Amino acid sequence: MVQVLVTGALGQVGSELVPALRLQYGADAVLATDLRRGSPLHPSMEGPFEQLDCTDGAALRALLERFRIRVIYHLAAILSARAEAEPQLAWRVNMEGLYNVLEGARQVGAQLFVPSSIAAFGSSTPKDPTPQDTLQRPNTLYGVTKVAGELLCDYYVERFGLDVRGLRYPGLISHTALPGGGTTDYAVEIFHHALKWGRYSCYLASDTRLPLMYMPDAIRASQELMLADPARLRHRNAYNVAAFSCTPAELAAEIQKHLPEFSIDYAVDPVRQAIAESWPRSLDDRAAKEEWGWQPQYSLAAMTTDMLEKLSQRALREA
C-alpha cells in the first residue's frame, strides 16, 4: 500500500486534498501533518495526523521513515500578503521547509508534489496570457520563494533524478477552508459576506483581473499530474493551469444573479493591489493540456452556483 504524507494539511488546499487522497489511497494510507492541531471535525483530522514543523528536518525525516512514506504533497507555506508582513518567517517556511522536504524525499526515494503559484511571475512578465516559459521577476517575497522553489525542484530532478512535479496555482476558491493570507482571498471572502451580510467591501479595485480556479479543479489537477506518465512530462515542475479569469466586479455580478440584493464597494489596499497588478491576468496552460491532459470542469458561473449552495448548506447545519 502506497503511504502518503501531506504537509500543511490544515490549510486551504490541504483541507480538501487530504480527503481526496484518502479516497484515492485509503483512509489509513494518508498521513496529514501541520504545525498546529485542528478541530476534531476538520476534514484533515479524520484519519492519521501528526504535528510537524517542516523547518525541522530531523522531525520530518523521522516521520518519512516511521510511516514508510512514498508520496509527499508539500503544501506548507506562508502566502503572499502575510509573507510581506512577516518576510523572515516566510523565507524560513517557504525555502528552508522546501529544502528539508526535498532532502527527505531524496533520502527515502519518495515522489514529491510541490505547488508553485502565479506569484512566481512579475510586472515584466507578459500578462494576457502568461506563457508557460517566460521571464519571472516577481517583486514580492512570496513570489521570490516560489521562483527559487521551482528552480530548486528542477535541480533535484536533474541532479538526483527525484520525481518532483508541481503546478502554478491561480487564485483558489474554496467553500471548506477560510482564507489564509493570500492576495486573491477576496474571491472567498466575498461569498461569506454575501450570504451573511449581503454586502462586501473589496480590497482590490473593481477591474483587477486575475486567474482563478475552484478548489475541486485544483485538487483534481494535483492528483492527475502525480499519476501522469513521466515519459510525457517535458516540464514536470510548475505547470500553468487555468480555469477562468475575472474581476471583483464580474464576480459580484455573478453572485447578484443568485442574490439580487447583494452589494459591493471598494476600499483598495495599496499593498495587495500592487501585488495583484504584478500578476498575470490569464494563463496559457497548453503545456498542461498537451503533456497530461489537463481540462478544467468549473467555469465562473458553475463555481459561483456551487459555492453558494455549499456555504448555504453549511450555514444550515451550523445554525
Stockholm file with secondary structure:
# STOCKHOLM 1.0

chainA/1-319         MVQVLVTGALGQVGSELVPALRLQYGADAVLATDLRRGSPLHPSMEGPFEQLDCTDGAALRALLERFRIRVIYHLAAILSARAEAEPQLAWRVNMEGLYNVLEGARQVGAQLFVPSSIAAFGSSTPKDPTPQDTLQRPNTLYGVTKVAGELLCDYYVERFGLDVRGLRYPGLISHTALPGGGTTDYAVEIFHHALKWGRYSCYLASDTRLPLMYMPDAIRASQELMLADPARLRHRNAYNVAAFSCTPAELAAEIQKHLPEFSIDYAVDPVRQAIAESWPRSLDDRAAKEEWGWQPQYSLAAMTTDMLEKLSQRALREA
#=GR chainA/1-319 SS CCCEEEESTTSTTHHHHHHHHHHHHCGGGEEEEESSCCCTTSGGGSSCEEECCTTCHHHHHHHHHHTTCCEEEECCCCCHHHHHHCHHHHHIIIIIHHHHHHHHHHHHTCEEECCEEGGGCCTTSCCTTBCSSCCCCCSSHHHHHHHHHHHHHHHHHHHHCCCEECEEECEEECSSSCCCSCGGGHHHHHHHHHHHTSEEEESSCTTCCEEEEEHHHHHHHHHHHHHSCGGGCSSCSCEECCCEEECHHHHHHHHHTTCTTCEEEECCCHHHHHHHHTSCSSBCCHHHHHHHCCCCCCCHHHHHHHHHHHHHHHHHHHC
#=GC SS_cons         CCCEEEESTTSTTHHHHHHHHHHHHCGGGEEEEESSCCCTTSGGGSSCEEECCTTCHHHHHHHHHHTTCCEEEECCCCCHHHHHHCHHHHHIIIIIHHHHHHHHHHHHTCEEECCEEGGGCCTTSCCTTBCSSCCCCCSSHHHHHHHHHHHHHHHHHHHHCCCEECEEECEEECSSSCCCSCGGGHHHHHHHHHHHTSEEEESSCTTCCEEEEEHHHHHHHHHHHHHSCGGGCSSCSCEECCCEEECHHHHHHHHHTTCTTCEEEECCCHHHHHHHHTSCSSBCCHHHHHHHCCCCCCCHHHHHHHHHHHHHHHHHHHC
//
